[in-house]
């Protein structure tokens, strides 16, 4: 059974940092693309970053480039999102997700659109405020 569990959210001041974790079970995460998404109240779900299964290539939304870094630890079956220089606009519920089955398996590409992903974690709240 595929399961994703996020952790690491919280309250941080503008300019601060947080590291989110996405722990995978029921599958070997390095064989699958993993994406991070966020949704703020009243706004659409937004793709933040993803890491491909093939060669670990990473992709970022323009709004987070240079500030966020996605990485994976295969030994721990966990994907991380390091978030630096946080802004109030980064406030949202952050969720990790993975596409179904062999989709994007071994590919250098991963999509930043939510409808390509089937399995989702419960989300973790990130609040950036002074």
C-alpha positions as a Markdown table, in Angstrom:
| # | Residue | x | y | z |
|---|---|---|---|---|
| 1 | Unk | 0.0 | 0.0 | 0.0 |
| 2 | Unk | 1.5 | 3.3 | -1.1 |
| 3 | Unk | 1.7 | 5.8 | 1.7 |
| 4 | Unk | 3.3 | 9.2 | 2.0 |
| 5 | Unk | 3.7 | 11.1 | 5.2 |
| 6 | Unk | 4.9 | 14.7 | 5.4 |
| 7 | Unk | 6.5 | 16.4 | 8.4 |
| 8 | Unk | 8.6 | 19.5 | 9.2 |
| 9 | Unk | 6.0 | 22.2 | 8.8 |
| 10 | Unk | 5.5 | 25.0 | 11.3 |
| 11 | Unk | 5.6 | 28.7 | 12.0 |
| 12 | Unk | 8.7 | 30.6 | 10.8 |
| 13 | Unk | 9.5 | 34.3 | 10.4 |
| 14 | Unk | 10.1 | 35.9 | 7.0 |
| 15 | Unk | 13.6 | 35.1 | 5.8 |
| 16 | Unk | 13.7 | 31.9 | 7.9 |
| 17 | Unk | 14.1 | 28.3 | 6.8 |
| 18 | Unk | 12.3 | 25.0 | 7.1 |
| 19 | Unk | 13.0 | 21.5 | 5.9 |
| 20 | Unk | 10.0 | 19.3 | 4.9 |
| 21 | Unk | 10.2 | 15.6 | 4.8 |
| 22 | Unk | 8.1 | 13.1 | 2.7 |
| 23 | Unk | 8.5 | 9.6 | 4.0 |
| 24 | Unk | 7.4 | 6.9 | 1.6 |
| 25 | Unk | 6.3 | 3.4 | 2.3 |
| 26 | Unk | 4.8 | 0.6 | 0.2 |
| 27 | Unk | 7.1 | 1.4 | -2.7 |
| 28 | Unk | 10.7 | 2.3 | -3.3 |
| 29 | Unk | 10.7 | 6.1 | -3.7 |
| 30 | Unk | 13.8 | 6.3 | -5.8 |
| 31 | Unk | 12.0 | 4.4 | -8.6 |
| 32 | Unk | 9.2 | 7.0 | -8.8 |
| 33 | Unk | 8.9 | 10.7 | -9.4 |
| 34 | Unk | 8.0 | 12.7 | -6.3 |
| 35 | Unk | 6.5 | 16.1 | -6.3 |
| 36 | Unk | 5.8 | 18.8 | -3.7 |
| 37 | Unk | 2.7 | 20.9 | -4.0 |
| 38 | Unk | 1.2 | 23.6 | -1.9 |
| 39 | Unk | -2.2 | 25.1 | -1.5 |
| 40 | Unk | -3.1 | 28.4 | 0.3 |
| 41 | Unk | -6.6 | 29.3 | 1.4 |
| 42 | Unk | -8.7 | 30.4 | -1.6 |
| 43 | Unk | -6.0 | 29.6 | -4.1 |
| 44 | Unk | -5.4 | 26.7 | -6.5 |
| 45 | Unk | -3.0 | 23.9 | -5.8 |
| 46 | Unk | 0.5 | 24.9 | -7.1 |
| 47 | Unk | 3.4 | 22.7 | -8.1 |
| 48 | Unk | 6.5 | 23.7 | -6.1 |
| 49 | Unk | 9.1 | 21.1 | -7.1 |
| 50 | Unk | 9.6 | 17.6 | -8.2 |
| 51 | Unk | 12.5 | 15.1 | -8.6 |
| 52 | Unk | 12.6 | 12.5 | -11.3 |
| 53 | Unk | 13.0 | 8.8 | -10.9 |
| 54 | Unk | 15.6 | 8.2 | -13.6 |
| 55 | Unk | 18.5 | 10.5 | -12.8 |
| 56 | Unk | 17.1 | 12.6 | -10.0 |
| 57 | Unk | 16.7 | 15.6 | -12.2 |
| 58 | Unk | 14.9 | 18.4 | -10.3 |
| 59 | Unk | 12.4 | 20.9 | -11.4 |
| 60 | Unk | 11.1 | 24.1 | -9.6 |
| 61 | Unk | 8.3 | 26.6 | -9.9 |
| 62 | Unk | 9.7 | 30.0 | -10.8 |
| 63 | Unk | 8.4 | 31.4 | -7.5 |
| 64 | Unk | 10.7 | 29.2 | -5.5 |
| 65 | Unk | 13.8 | 28.9 | -7.7 |
| 66 | Unk | 17.0 | 29.7 | -5.9 |
| 67 | Unk | 15.3 | 29.4 | -2.5 |
| 68 | Unk | 14.0 | 25.8 | -2.4 |
| 69 | Unk | 15.9 | 22.6 | -2.9 |
| 70 | Unk | 14.4 | 19.1 | -3.4 |
| 71 | Unk | 16.5 | 16.1 | -2.6 |
| 72 | Unk | 16.1 | 12.4 | -1.8 |
| 73 | Unk | 17.7 | 9.9 | 0.6 |
| 74 | Unk | 17.2 | 6.5 | -1.0 |
| 75 | Unk | 18.4 | 4.7 | 2.2 |
| 76 | Unk | 15.6 | 6.4 | 4.1 |
| 77 | Unk | 13.0 | 6.3 | 1.3 |
| 78 | Unk | 12.5 | 9.9 | 2.0 |
| 79 | Unk | 12.3 | 13.1 | -0.1 |
| 80 | Unk | 13.1 | 16.5 | 1.4 |
| 81 | Unk | 12.2 | 20.0 | 0.5 |
| 82 | Unk | 14.7 | 22.6 | 2.0 |
| 83 | Unk | 13.0 | 26.0 | 2.0 |
| 84 | Unk | 15.2 | 29.0 | 2.6 |
| 85 | Unk | 14.5 | 32.8 | 2.5 |
| 86 | Unk | 10.8 | 32.1 | 3.2 |
| 87 | Unk | 8.3 | 34.8 | 2.4 |
| 88 | Unk | 4.7 | 35.3 | 3.7 |
| 89 | Unk | 3.5 | 34.2 | 0.2 |
| 90 | Unk | 5.0 | 30.8 | 0.9 |
| 91 | Unk | 2.3 | 30.2 | 3.5 |
| 92 | Unk | 0.3 | 27.1 | 2.5 |
| 93 | Unk | -0.3 | 23.5 | 3.2 |
| 94 | Unk | 2.5 | 21.5 | 1.6 |
| 95 | Unk | 1.9 | 18.0 | 0.3 |
| 96 | Unk | 4.0 | 15.4 | -1.4 |
| 97 | Unk | 2.7 | 13.1 | -4.1 |
| 98 | Unk | 3.7 | 10.4 | -6.6 |
| 99 | Unk | 2.3 | 9.4 | -9.9 |
| 100 | Unk | 0.6 | 6.0 | -10.4 |
| 101 | Unk | 2.5 | 2.8 | -11.1 |
| 102 | Unk | 5.2 | 3.0 | -13.8 |
| 103 | Unk | 4.3 | 6.5 | -15.0 |
| 104 | Unk | 7.6 | 8.4 | -15.4 |
| 105 | Unk | 9.5 | 5.4 | -14.2 |
| 106 | Unk | 13.1 | 5.8 | -15.2 |
| 107 | Unk | 12.4 | 9.1 | -16.8 |
| 108 | Unk | 14.4 | 12.3 | -16.4 |
| 109 | Unk | 11.1 | 14.2 | -16.4 |
| 110 | Unk | 8.6 | 14.9 | -13.7 |
| 111 | Unk | 5.5 | 17.1 | -14.0 |
| 112 | Unk | 4.7 | 20.0 | -11.8 |
| 113 | Unk | 0.9 | 19.7 | -12.3 |
| 114 | Unk | -1.2 | 18.0 | -9.6 |
| 115 | Unk | -3.4 | 16.0 | -11.9 |
| 116 | Unk | -0.5 | 13.8 | -13.0 |
| 117 | Unk | -0.2 | 12.5 | -9.4 |
| 118 | Unk | -2.3 | 9.9 | -7.8 |
| 119 | Unk | -1.0 | 9.2 | -4.3 |
| 120 | Unk | -0.9 | 12.0 | -1.8 |
| 121 | Unk | 0.2 | 12.6 | 1.7 |
| 122 | Unk | -2.0 | 14.4 | 4.3 |
| 123 | Unk | 0.0 | 17.7 | 4.1 |
| 124 | Unk | 1.9 | 19.8 | 6.5 |
| 125 | Unk | 1.1 | 23.5 | 7.3 |
| 126 | Unk | 3.8 | 26.1 | 6.7 |
| 127 | Unk | 3.1 | 29.6 | 8.0 |
| 128 | Unk | 5.5 | 32.4 | 7.3 |
| 129 | Unk | 4.7 | 35.4 | 9.5 |
| 130 | Unk | 6.3 | 37.9 | 11.9 |
